[in-house]
Amino acid sequence: MKFPVYRKYLNEMSYFRIDSPDRFEEIRRIGSRFLITTHEVKILPERNMVHDLLHDYKSFAVETSAEEYDQIAQNAAKSDRN
């Protein structure tokens, strides 16, 4: 698999950039604000989550583009400044 891989939840409340099986970034929308978190995958539930986002995601997430992810990241940065 070629990384990074981009996914978003169907409800568009979380966006993911998966950089490797051991590292991902999440942008979480909370109301009108955003929270960006970088995760180093160390425990089994995190590994299962990454696996599901990479291979078995169609019931809860969809593929998204680098462009859409970057746009959301820019919006998150702007909301932090306000």
trRosetta pair geometry for C-beta under 8 A, 3 or more apart (Angstrom, degrees):
i j d omega theta_ij theta_ji phi_ij phi_ji
1 5 6.8 -20 165 -55 119 132
1 54 6.6 7 -147 -164 171 123
2 5 7.7 126 89 -66 58 87
3 18 6.5 -102 -133 111 103 76
3 19 5.5 84 167 -174 129 33
3 20 5.6 -20 -92 -78 175 53
4 17 5.1 1 179 -177 139 89
4 18 6.1 151 -160 73 76 48
4 19 5.1 -32 -99 -99 98 53
4 66 7.3 105 79 -97 115 103
5 17 7.7 150 73 -159 42 45
5 18 4.5 -16 58 57 93 108
5 53 7.6 142 106 132 122 99
5 54 6.2 84 82 -112 164 82
5 63 8.0 -79 -176 -129 86 90
6 15 7.4 -9 -167 -177 91 92
6 16 6.8 159 -152 86 46 63
6 17 5.7 -14 -100 -103 77 65
6 18 7.6 -162 -73 17 28 78
6 63 6.6 80 86 -169 77 66
6 64 4.6 -93 133 75 111 79
6 65 6.2 39 74 154 152 3
6 66 6.0 -162 -39 -71 145 50
6 68 7.3 134 156 64 146 98
6 69 4.9 -119 -134 -42 130 136
7 15 7.5 170 92 -157 47 50
7 16 4.6 -4 60 56 88 112
7 18 7.1 29 7 -14 105 112
7 53 5.0 -158 34 -167 161 100
7 57 6.0 -82 -140 -172 143 162
7 61 4.7 33 175 159 114 135
7 62 7.0 157 -153 80 72 31
7 63 6.3 -55 -102 -108 65 39
7 64 6.3 125 -136 15 13 92
8 12 5.8 20 158 -114 126 58
8 14 6.8 171 -152 94 63 52
8 15 4.6 -20 -102 -106 95 71
8 16 6.9 -178 -81 16 43 75
8 61 6.2 167 85 -155 30 90
8 62 6.2 -20 61 59 80 79
8 64 4.6 51 -8 -29 108 139
8 68 7.6 -74 -31 122 139 130
8 69 8.0 -162 -59 -85 106 82
9 12 6.6 -142 77 -48 77 17
9 13 5.6 -32 66 47 133 77
9 14 4.7 60 -6 50 119 88
9 15 7.9 -106 10 -67 74 41
9 60 6.3 -37 -139 157 79 82
9 61 5.3 -60 -103 -99 40 83
10 60 6.1 -116 -6 -171 109 37
10 61 6.3 -124 -35 -93 71 29
10 62 6.5 93 -90 -15 67 98
12 15 7.8 12 -157 -61 60 90
12 29 7.2 13 131 17 71 144
13 28 6.7 15 150 -157 77 68
13 29 5.0 -119 -149 54 56 99
14 26 5.8 -17 -165 -167 106 104
14 27 6.9 155 -154 80 53 51
14 28 5.0 -11 -103 -105 87 71
14 29 7.2 -136 -65 14 42 76
15 26 7.1 148 76 -157 48 53
15 27 4.5 -6 56 55 100 103
15 64 6.6 -59 -140 54 100 158
15 68 7.7 -148 -135 124 138 95
15 69 5.6 169 162 -120 129 79
15 72 5.1 96 13 90 163 163
16 24 5.7 -3 -167 177 101 125
16 25 7.1 152 -154 80 52 52
16 26 5.5 -17 -100 -102 75 72
16 27 7.9 -154 -68 22 33 70
16 53 5.9 -54 94 -159 163 149
16 61 7.8 -10 21 -151 124 148
17 24 6.5 167 85 -160 49 73
17 25 4.6 1 54 53 99 101
17 66 8.0 67 -116 -119 112 71
17 69 5.5 105 -69 -175 105 152
18 21 8.0 30 175 -86 112 31
18 23 7.8 135 -164 93 54 53
18 24 4.4 -26 -110 -106 62 110
18 50 6.2 131 -133 -146 126 93
18 53 6.1 159 -58 111 140 129
18 54 6.5 -132 116 -73 170 95
19 23 4.6 -34 64 96 112 103
19 24 6.2 -178 13 -94 77 45
19 25 7.2 61 -24 -8 109 90
20 23 5.0 41 46 36 94 91
21 41 6.9 -92 142 56 57 152
21 47 7.5 32 170 -138 94 81
21 50 5.9 125 -154 132 57 141
21 51 7.8 35 -142 -72 99 70
21 54 7.6 -35 -101 -31 79 158
22 40 6.7 3 158 -163 84 65
22 41 4.7 -136 -148 49 45 103
23 38 7.3 -2 -168 -178 93 92
23 39 6.9 166 -150 88 47 62
23 40 5.9 -15 -102 -111 82 56
23 41 6.5 -124 -60 1 33 91
24 38 7.7 -178 98 -152 35 55
24 39 5.3 -5 63 56 76 105
24 41 7.1 52 7 -46 93 108
24 50 6.1 -177 -23 -105 136 105
24 53 7.6 67 -116 74 163 158
25 36 6.7 -1 -178 -171 104 91
25 37 7.1 167 -155 87 59 44
25 38 5.0 -27 -102 -102 83 70
25 39 7.3 177 -90 15 30 76
26 36 7.3 169 87 -149 49 46
26 37 5.1 -9 58 60 95 92
26 39 6.6 37 -5 -14 106 116
27 34 5.7 -10 -173 -171 94 117
27 35 7.4 156 -157 78 47 44
27 36 5.2 -14 -103 -100 75 77
27 69 7.5 152 13 -157 133 77
27 72 5.4 142 100 131 157 118
27 73 6.1 -128 -76 -85 147 66
27 76 5.5 -117 -148 -55 119 152
28 34 6.8 146 75 -160 46 61
28 35 4.6 -17 60 60 100 96
28 36 7.8 -175 20 -77 70 30
28 37 7.1 14 -2 7 111 108
29 33 7.6 148 -158 85 53 42
29 34 5.7 -32 -101 -101 56 75
30 33 5.2 -26 72 74 87 92
30 34 7.1 152 22 -102 77 22
30 35 5.9 35 -3 -10 122 109
32 79 6.8 -172 140 -137 76 130
33 79 5.4 167 -130 152 55 133
34 72 7.5 158 -123 169 148 85
34 75 6.7 112 -29 108 148 86
34 76 3.4 -98 93 -119 151 93
34 79 5.4 114 14 56 96 140
34 80 7.4 -72 62 -46 92 88
35 76 7.8 -117 3 -150 11 122
36 73 7.0 66 -100 -130 135 82
36 76 5.5 106 -47 146 110 151
39 46 6.4 -162 165 -148 130 128
41 46 4.4 -173 -137 129 80 120
41 47 5.6 112 173 -75 122 63
41 50 5.7 -33 -95 -22 152 144
42 46 6.5 45 39 48 49 146
43 46 5.2 90 61 12 71 105
43 47 7.2 -137 103 -6 34 92
44 47 5.4 -55 -143 37 35 113
44 48 6.2 37 158 -20 69 103
45 48 5.6 -52 -147 36 33 113
45 49 6.4 37 153 -23 64 103
46 49 5.5 -51 -149 33 33 114
46 50 6.5 31 154 -15 65 103
47 50 5.9 -54 -149 38 31 108
47 51 6.2 34 152 -20 64 108
48 51 5.5 -54 -146 37 31 114
48 52 6.2 31 156 -18 66 106
49 52 5.8 -56 -149 38 28 109
49 53 6.3 26 154 -17 64 107
50 53 5.7 -55 -145 39 32 110
50 54 6.2 24 157 -14 65 110
51 54 5.9 -65 -149 41 27 106
51 55 5.9 -30 174 27 67 115
51 56 7.2 16 133 21 79 103
52 55 6.8 -80 -123 57 21 76
52 56 4.9 -62 -137 67 64 94
52 57 5.9 115 151 -78 69 72
52 60 7.9 12 153 50 121 125
53 57 5.3 55 -137 -85 34 128
53 61 6.3 -2 -127 55 74 163
54 57 7.3 131 32 -30 14 119
56 59 7.8 -10 157 16 76 101
57 60 6.4 -94 -167 61 62 78
57 61 4.2 -50 177 60 110 107
57 62 7.6 -176 128 -68 112 19
58 61 7.5 -73 -85 63 18 60
58 62 7.6 57 -126 -94 55 59
64 68 4.7 -98 176 74 109 135
64 69 6.1 125 112 -50 118 88
65 68 4.8 99 56 7 82 97
65 69 6.9 -145 96 -2 45 87
66 69 5.6 -57 -148 40 32 113
66 70 6.1 33 155 -20 67 108
67 70 5.8 -55 -146 37 27 110
67 71 6.4 30 154 -21 62 105
68 71 5.6 -53 -149 34 33 113
68 72 6.5 32 153 -16 65 104
69 72 5.8 -57 -153 37 32 109
69 73 6.3 33 150 -20 66 106
70 73 5.4 -52 -145 36 34 115
70 74 6.4 38 153 -21 65 101
71 74 5.7 -50 -150 33 32 111
71 75 6.5 33 150 -17 63 104
72 75 5.5 -52 -149 37 34 113
72 76 6.3 39 150 -23 65 104
73 76 5.5 -51 -148 34 33 115
73 77 6.5 35 152 -20 64 102
74 77 5.7 -51 -149 34 33 112
74 78 6.5 34 152 -18 65 104
75 78 5.7 -54 -149 37 33 112
75 79 6.3 32 154 -20 66 105
76 79 5.8 -54 -146 35 31 109
76 80 6.6 35 153 -23 63 103
77 80 5.8 -53 -154 29 32 114
77 81 7.0 29 151 -18 62 105
78 81 5.9 -60 -156 33 35 110
78 82 6.8 27 152 -19 67 107
79 82 5.8 -57 -149 34 37 109
